[in-house]
Amino acid sequence: MQFGYSEACLDHDTGNRHPETADRLRAIRQQLARRHGVDYVSADPASVDAVTAVHDADYVADLREFCAEGGGDWDADTVASTGTWDAALASAGLAEWVAERALAGDDGRDTPFSIGRPPGHHAVEADAMGFCFFNNAAVAAQTVVDAGDADRVAIFDWDVHHGNGTQELCYDRSDVFYASVHEQGLYPGTGDVEETGTGPGEGTTLNVPLRSGAGDADYLLAVERAVGPALDRFDPDLVLVSAGFDAHRHDPISRMRVSTEGYALLTERVRAVTDRLGAGLGFVLEGGYGLDTLSESIATVHETFDGRTPVETDDDPTDATVDLLDRVRSVHELA
């Protein structure tokens, strides 16, 4: 894979006790150093115009001033420093790079993956929250649509938390599809099955809120029975994966049971969908807070594109997951 990376993302200082730290990127790079075929690519930071195409201009100006004055606690979870402004623009720019390279045809061993921070999927139009300042995937989608490089973009979010910000920003749009598989009831408490979009965006939001304890087989069935068929129907030019790795069974802040190999299997399933559609595919880092599990999972995704065949799970999905997916399919009228 190609990995988009910027040293500016290390300068977003959240303090010593915050789970979202620069050590996440350092751990990823250390793990990838043990693998072959890893390329790092720099990218231009996102412009203020690109960010304000999805975020409120007054909010963006307030954030810039807040960081210039030294930062601090934006809210109880979300911390900024003097380096956060540049890091946030760099992280959004890396997501734009992913979208552009995927649409240009980079695939296989050249599939793009941005390892930027801060993450983005909780950032709403006019506020930061959940460790996120700019919604990186939404900025990337808007950029390529505005440039005329894509008519339709899909964002598939497999982070353990629901991407309320991405959903909000795309909820009334017919040209961006948002699908999320997440832990039911976890922060921020959004992402019910009945949240399907509004107006021209009706039907372009799909949520699969799995019960806590769901594992590889449950996630794979969600792709097979809901996300994949919905993407087939939407027929996007580009699929961006909001790739959080905090549903891992050893992540410190979730109760899900996805294995490292499970992320390789998810990757294979998503790649099969995009290959079938002839769509571009790229990955944008979101959460994941166990340094070993985060870095090993990303390395496994990389190896899947480098030719390694994932080992299928012997587990079966739970009855609760089967029933949930029947409900999702009914709400979305998936044949």
Kinemage of the C-alpha trace (Angstrom):
@kinemage 1
@onewidth
@group {chain A} dominant
@subgroup {mainchain}
@vectorlist {calphas} color= white
{ca met a 1} P 0.000 0.000 0.000
{ca gln a 2} L 0.880 3.650 -0.189
{ca phe a 3} L 0.642 5.364 3.187
{ca gly a 4} L 0.022 9.085 3.354
{ca tyr a 5} L 1.887 10.619 6.272
{ca ser a 6} L 2.851 14.036 7.590
{ca glu a 7} L 5.136 14.931 10.485
{ca ala a 8} L 2.750 17.815 11.212
{ca cys a 9} L 0.269 15.268 12.554
{ca leu a 10} L 2.653 14.529 15.436
{ca asp a 11} L 2.397 18.136 16.633
{ca his a 12} L -1.227 17.776 17.733
{ca asp a 13} L -0.458 17.465 21.465
{ca thr a 14} L -3.274 15.991 23.565
{ca gly a 15} L -1.229 15.486 26.725
{ca asn a 16} L 0.076 12.421 28.504
{ca arg a 17} L -3.191 10.766 29.565
{ca his a 18} L -5.307 11.177 26.456
{ca pro a 19} L -5.934 8.007 24.380
{ca glu a 20} L -5.493 9.793 21.028
{ca thr a 21} L -1.787 10.632 20.979
{ca ala a 22} L 1.047 10.902 18.483
{ca asp a 23} L 2.272 7.533 19.741
{ca arg a 24} L -0.468 5.979 17.599
{ca leu a 25} L 1.308 7.079 14.414
{ca arg a 26} L 4.724 6.164 15.776
{ca ala a 27} L 3.495 2.650 16.611
{ca ile a 28} L 2.012 2.233 13.126
{ca arg a 29} L 5.260 3.256 11.448
{ca gln a 30} L 7.320 0.998 13.704
{ca gln a 31} L 5.089 -1.966 12.871
{ca leu a 32} L 5.134 -1.218 9.144
{ca ala a 33} L 8.936 -1.027 9.231
{ca arg a 34} L 8.872 -4.795 9.802
{ca arg a 35} L 6.879 -5.360 6.599
{ca his a 36} L 7.908 -5.128 2.961
{ca gly a 37} L 6.559 -2.966 0.198
{ca val a 38} L 5.648 0.041 2.354
{ca asp a 39} L 5.748 3.425 0.640
{ca tyr a 40} L 5.183 6.745 2.416
{ca val a 41} L 3.821 9.718 0.530
{ca ser a 42} L 3.475 13.311 1.663
{ca ala a 43} L 0.535 15.443 0.606
{ca asp a 44} L -0.375 19.096 0.688
{ca pro a 45} L -2.508 20.144 3.656
{ca ala a 46} L -6.135 20.867 2.949
{ca ser a 47} L -6.908 24.489 2.184
{ca val a 48} L -9.216 26.525 4.374
{ca asp a 49} L -11.585 26.687 1.388
{ca ala a 50} L -11.690 22.886 1.214
{ca val a 51} L -12.482 22.658 4.912
{ca thr a 52} L -15.149 25.362 4.838
{ca ala a 53} L -16.817 23.558 1.940
{ca val a 54} L -18.163 21.174 4.611
{ca his a 55} L -17.633 23.036 7.915
{ca asp a 56} L -19.080 26.330 9.133
{ca ala a 57} L -16.651 29.171 8.372
{ca asp a 58} L -17.090 30.786 11.804
{ca tyr a 59} L -16.272 27.493 13.522
{ca val a 60} L -13.145 27.075 11.394
{ca ala a 61} L -12.023 30.628 12.240
{ca asp a 62} L -12.709 30.052 15.945
{ca leu a 63} L -10.649 26.855 15.926
{ca arg a 64} L -7.750 28.590 14.224
{ca glu a 65} L -7.786 31.350 16.848
{ca phe a 66} L -8.150 28.846 19.701
{ca cys a 67} L -5.050 26.971 18.541
{ca ala a 68} L -3.073 30.181 17.935
{ca glu a 69} L -3.778 31.207 21.527
{ca gly a 70} L -2.343 27.957 22.870
{ca gly a 71} L -5.324 25.610 22.686
{ca gly a 72} L -6.701 23.724 25.675
{ca asp a 73} L -9.831 21.697 26.336
{ca trp a 74} L -12.292 22.343 23.514
{ca asp a 75} L -14.655 20.013 25.348
{ca ala a 76} L -14.276 17.247 27.936
{ca asp a 77} L -12.821 14.814 25.351
{ca thr a 78} L -11.323 16.985 22.652
{ca val a 79} L -7.997 18.712 23.309
{ca ala a 80} L -6.179 21.205 21.087
{ca ser a 81} L -2.666 22.628 21.157
{ca thr a 82} L -0.755 25.172 19.116
{ca gly a 83} L 0.083 22.410 16.639
{ca thr a 84} L -3.491 21.209 16.211
{ca trp a 85} L -4.444 23.648 13.441
{ca asp a 86} L -1.649 22.526 11.116
{ca ala a 87} L -2.155 18.875 12.076
{ca ala a 88} L -5.877 19.032 11.317
{ca leu a 89} L -5.261 20.585 7.904
{ca ala a 90} L -2.560 17.999 7.216
{ca ser a 91} L -4.861 15.135 8.217
{ca ala a 92} L -7.649 16.424 5.972
{ca gly a 93} L -5.154 16.902 3.140
{ca leu a 94} L -3.995 13.307 3.475
{ca ala a 95} L -7.612 12.165 3.136
{ca glu a 96} L -7.949 14.293 -0.001
{ca trp a 97} L -4.818 12.602 -1.345
{ca val a 98} L -6.383 9.179 -0.716
{ca ala a 99} L -9.514 10.112 -2.646
{ca glu a 100} L -7.586 11.595 -5.547
{ca arg a 101} L -5.168 8.656 -5.881
{ca ala a 102} L -7.926 6.051 -5.615
{ca leu a 103} L -9.896 7.788 -8.373
{ca ala a 104} L -6.726 8.026 -10.460
{ca gly a 105} L -6.590 4.225 -10.445
{ca asp a 106} L -4.105 3.447 -7.667
{ca asp a 107} L -5.107 -0.005 -6.458
{ca gly a 108} L -3.634 -3.359 -5.496
{ca arg a 109} L -0.259 -2.756 -3.885
{ca asp a 110} L -0.668 0.976 -4.557
{ca thr a 111} L -3.970 1.308 -2.669
{ca pro a 112} L -3.802 4.555 -0.635
{ca phe a 113} L -4.177 4.726 3.145
{ca ser a 114} L -3.827 7.993 5.066
{ca ile a 115} L -2.408 7.647 8.568
{ca gly a 116} L -3.197 11.150 9.709
{ca arg a 117} L -4.406 12.539 12.997
{ca pro a 118} L -6.479 14.042 14.490
{ca pro a 119} L -9.232 11.681 13.296
{ca gly a 120} L -12.382 13.129 11.804
{ca his a 121} L -15.636 11.183 11.819
{ca his a 122} L -17.162 12.849 14.911
{ca ala a 123} L -16.549 16.420 13.674
{ca val a 124} L -19.898 18.011 12.816
{ca glu a 125} L -20.534 21.048 10.645
{ca ala a 126} L -19.942 23.659 13.343
{ca asp a 127} L -18.144 21.887 16.177
{ca ala a 128} L -15.319 19.600 17.198
{ca met a 129} L -16.045 16.553 19.321
{ca gly a 130} L -14.847 13.037 20.055
{ca phe a 131} L -11.145 13.843 19.416
{ca cys a 132} L -12.061 15.206 15.944
{ca phe a 133} L -11.784 18.725 14.480
{ca phe a 134} L -12.254 18.444 10.698
{ca asn a 135} L -14.190 15.608 9.135
{ca asn a 136} L -11.414 14.218 6.975
{ca ala a 137} L -13.476 11.746 4.936
{ca ala a 138} L -16.235 14.287 4.288
{ca val a 139} L -13.697 16.914 3.208
{ca ala a 140} L -12.122 14.390 0.825
{ca ala a 141} L -15.492 13.413 -0.631
{ca gln a 142} L -16.486 17.049 -1.133
{ca thr a 143} L -13.170 17.873 -2.788
{ca val a 144} L -13.426 15.188 -5.475
{ca val a 145} L -17.116 15.876 -6.115
{ca asp a 146} L -16.437 19.611 -6.482
{ca ala a 147} L -13.534 18.867 -8.824
{ca gly a 148} L -15.787 16.745 -11.024
{ca asp a 149} L -13.643 13.675 -10.427
{ca ala a 150} L -16.538 11.696 -8.923
{ca asp a 151} L -20.300 11.863 -9.197
{ca arg a 152} L -20.972 9.598 -6.213
{ca val a 153} L -18.803 8.792 -3.197
{ca ala a 154} L -19.483 6.198 -0.511
{ca ile a 155} L -17.969 6.293 2.975
{ca phe a 156} L -17.913 2.999 4.860
{ca asp a 157} L -17.145 3.539 8.539
{ca trp a 158} L -16.040 0.459 10.478
{ca asp a 159} L -14.828 2.373 13.551
{ca val a 160} L -16.432 1.018 16.744
{ca his a 161} L -18.077 4.407 17.320
{ca his a 162} L -20.788 5.763 15.066
{ca gly a 163} L -19.508 8.596 12.856
{ca asn a 164} L -22.182 11.105 13.804
{ca gly a 165} L -20.298 13.928 12.115
{ca thr a 166} L -20.020 12.174 8.770
{ca gln a 167} L -23.674 11.184 8.963
{ca glu a 168} L -24.750 14.759 9.730
{ca leu a 169} L -22.693 16.220 6.904
{ca cys a 170} L -24.046 13.714 4.374
{ca tyr a 171} L -27.577 13.181 5.672
{ca asp a 172} L -29.407 15.208 3.016
{ca arg a 173} L -27.086 14.438 0.103
{ca ser a 174} L -27.828 12.163 -2.814
{ca asp a 175} L -24.202 12.085 -4.005
{ca val a 176} L -22.557 10.757 -0.813
{ca phe a 177} L -23.574 7.457 0.779
{ca tyr a 178} L -22.665 6.818 4.420
{ca ala a 179} L -22.634 3.323 5.943
{ca ser a 180} L -21.576 2.592 9.510
{ca val a 181} L -21.098 -0.660 11.396
{ca his a 182} L -20.618 0.233 15.062
{ca glu a 183} L -21.287 -0.786 18.655
{ca gln a 184} L -24.840 -0.036 19.740
{ca gly a 185} L -25.166 2.486 22.556
{ca leu a 186} L -21.524 3.535 22.574
{ca tyr a 187} L -20.436 7.188 22.251
{ca pro a 188} L -21.951 9.332 20.769
{ca gly a 189} L -25.255 7.426 20.996
{ca thr a 190} L -26.343 7.949 17.383
{ca gly a 191} L -26.581 5.532 14.477
{ca asp a 192} L -29.934 3.788 14.789
{ca val a 193} L -31.246 1.650 11.932
{ca glu a 194} L -34.059 4.125 11.267
{ca glu a 195} L -31.591 6.968 10.580
{ca thr a 196} L -31.592 6.669 6.787
{ca gly a 197} L -31.215 10.221 5.436
{ca thr a 198} L -33.598 13.000 4.571
{ca gly a 199} L -34.811 14.861 1.485
{ca pro a 200} L -32.580 14.092 -1.498
{ca gly a 201} L -30.465 11.975 0.836
{ca glu a 202} L -33.267 9.626 1.871
{ca gly a 203} L -31.854 6.108 1.788
{ca thr a 204} L -28.199 7.181 1.527
{ca thr a 205} L -27.420 6.541 5.212
{ca leu a 206} L -27.199 2.961 6.451
{ca asn a 207} L -26.495 2.045 10.066
{ca val a 208} L -25.739 -1.372 11.537
{ca pro a 209} L -25.615 -0.960 15.349
{ca leu a 210} L -24.219 -4.297 16.522
{ca arg a 211} L -24.536 -5.470 20.094
{ca ser a 212} L -21.466 -5.346 22.277
{ca gly a 213} L -19.344 -8.481 21.923
{ca ala a 214} L -19.822 -8.782 18.163
{ca gly a 215} L -16.852 -10.339 16.402
{ca asp a 216} L -15.445 -11.193 12.998
{ca ala a 217} L -18.411 -13.217 11.757
{ca asp a 218} L -20.873 -10.484 12.743
{ca tyr a 219} L -18.933 -7.769 10.935
{ca leu a 220} L -18.471 -9.899 7.841
{ca leu a 221} L -22.178 -10.695 7.707
{ca ala a 222} L -22.930 -6.966 7.981
{ca val a 223} L -20.885 -6.365 4.835
{ca glu a 224} L -22.342 -9.374 3.028
{ca arg a 225} L -25.999 -8.733 3.887
{ca ala a 226} L -26.240 -4.943 4.163
{ca val a 227} L -23.263 -2.758 3.301
{ca gly a 228} L -22.272 -4.599 0.135
{ca pro a 229} L -25.780 -4.751 -1.374
{ca ala a 230} L -26.382 -1.097 -0.507
{ca leu a 231} L -23.130 -0.097 -2.209
{ca asp a 232} L -24.078 -2.184 -5.243
{ca arg a 233} L -27.304 -0.210 -5.509
{ca phe a 234} L -25.663 3.193 -4.947
{ca asp a 235} L -22.896 2.396 -7.482
{ca pro a 236} L -20.252 4.857 -6.245
{ca asp a 237} L -17.192 5.978 -8.177
{ca leu a 238} L -15.170 5.900 -4.953
{ca val a 239} L -15.381 4.102 -1.608
{ca leu a 240} L -13.551 5.647 1.327
{ca val a 241} L -13.163 3.436 4.390
{ca ser a 242} L -13.227 5.392 7.645
{ca ala a 243} L -10.858 2.871 9.144
{ca gly a 244} L -10.996 2.822 12.922
{ca phe a 245} L -9.508 -0.212 14.630
{ca asp a 246} L -11.103 0.218 18.052
{ca ala a 247} L -13.554 -2.665 17.551
{ca his a 248} L -10.537 -4.919 18.129
{ca arg a 249} L -11.036 -7.402 20.938
{ca his a 250} L -8.046 -5.972 22.817
{ca asp a 251} L -8.760 -2.272 22.305
{ca pro a 252} L -8.999 -0.533 25.698
{ca ile a 253} L -12.140 1.515 25.032
{ca ser a 254} L -14.599 -0.875 23.375
{ca arg a 255} L -16.346 -4.167 24.064
{ca met a 256} L -16.275 -5.669 20.589
{ca arg a 257} L -14.422 -8.838 19.561
{ca val a 258} L -12.936 -8.233 16.113
{ca ser a 259} L -9.565 -9.930 15.676
{ca thr a 260} L -6.532 -8.689 13.804
{ca glu a 261} L -7.298 -11.282 11.126
{ca gly a 262} L -10.868 -10.003 11.092
{ca tyr a 263} L -9.663 -6.677 9.722
{ca ala a 264} L -7.899 -8.524 6.907
{ca leu a 265} L -11.160 -10.330 6.136
{ca leu a 266} L -13.119 -7.058 6.205
{ca thr a 267} L -10.571 -5.551 3.840
{ca glu a 268} L -10.916 -8.483 1.453
{ca arg a 269} L -14.710 -8.212 1.475
{ca val a 270} L -14.691 -4.471 0.812
{ca arg a 271} L -12.134 -4.881 -1.964
{ca ala a 272} L -14.368 -7.498 -3.579
{ca val a 273} L -17.253 -5.012 -3.600
{ca thr a 274} L -15.204 -2.188 -5.131
{ca asp a 275} L -13.677 -4.541 -7.691
{ca arg a 276} L -17.165 -5.613 -8.693
{ca leu a 277} L -18.265 -1.994 -9.044
{ca gly a 278} L -15.085 -0.759 -10.703
{ca ala a 279} L -14.851 1.878 -7.943
{ca gly a 280} L -11.748 3.413 -6.431
{ca leu a 281} L -10.883 2.330 -2.873
{ca gly a 282} L -8.951 4.162 -0.186
{ca phe a 283} L -8.579 4.163 3.592
{ca val a 284} L -8.623 7.047 6.077
{ca leu a 285} L -7.487 6.407 9.660
{ca glu a 286} L -10.004 7.050 12.427
{ca gly a 287} L -9.757 5.449 15.903
{ca gly a 288} L -7.862 2.599 17.496
{ca tyr a 289} L -6.229 3.098 20.880
{ca gly a 290} L -4.327 -0.054 21.727
{ca leu a 291} L -0.955 0.658 20.149
{ca asp a 292} L -0.147 -2.992 19.414
{ca thr a 293} L -3.586 -3.900 18.083
{ca leu a 294} L -3.848 -0.709 16.015
{ca ser a 295} L -0.468 -1.130 14.382
{ca glu a 296} L -0.820 -4.874 13.824
{ca ser a 297} L -4.268 -4.447 12.275
{ca ile a 298} L -3.071 -1.806 9.833
{ca ala a 299} L -0.106 -3.988 8.943
{ca thr a 300} L -2.543 -6.830 8.257
{ca val a 301} L -4.605 -4.601 5.965
{ca his a 302} L -1.379 -3.722 4.137
{ca glu a 303} L -0.424 -7.377 3.762
{ca thr a 304} L -3.862 -8.177 2.345
{ca phe a 305} L -3.127 -5.798 -0.520
{ca asp a 306} L 0.381 -7.208 -0.766
{ca gly a 307} L -0.963 -10.647 -1.649
{ca arg a 308} L -1.543 -12.398 1.660
{ca thr a 309} L -4.791 -14.413 1.781
{ca pro a 310} L -6.693 -13.908 5.058
{ca val a 311} L -7.671 -16.932 7.125
{ca glu a 312} L -11.443 -17.371 7.274
{ca thr a 313} L -13.120 -17.418 10.665
{ca asp a 314} L -14.753 -20.564 12.003
{ca asp a 315} L -17.186 -18.560 14.144
{ca asp a 316} L -20.830 -17.989 13.327
{ca pro a 317} L -22.650 -14.666 13.646
{ca thr a 318} L -24.973 -14.337 16.603
{ca asp a 319} L -28.726 -14.655 16.269
{ca ala a 320} L -28.987 -11.017 17.345
{ca thr a 321} L -26.842 -9.949 14.395
{ca val a 322} L -28.854 -12.037 11.942
{ca asp a 323} L -32.094 -10.474 13.237
{ca leu a 324} L -30.595 -6.976 13.100
{ca leu a 325} L -29.501 -7.397 9.497
{ca asp a 326} L -32.952 -8.649 8.521
{ca arg a 327} L -34.275 -5.399 9.989
{ca val a 328} L -31.683 -3.279 8.178
{ca arg a 329} L -32.477 -4.983 4.887
{ca ser a 330} L -36.189 -4.405 5.412
{ca val a 331} L -35.757 -0.698 6.241
{ca his a 332} L -33.571 -0.206 3.150
{ca glu a 333} L -35.596 -2.538 0.943
{ca leu a 334} L -32.543 -4.557 -0.001
{ca ala a 335} L -33.477 -7.570 -2.090
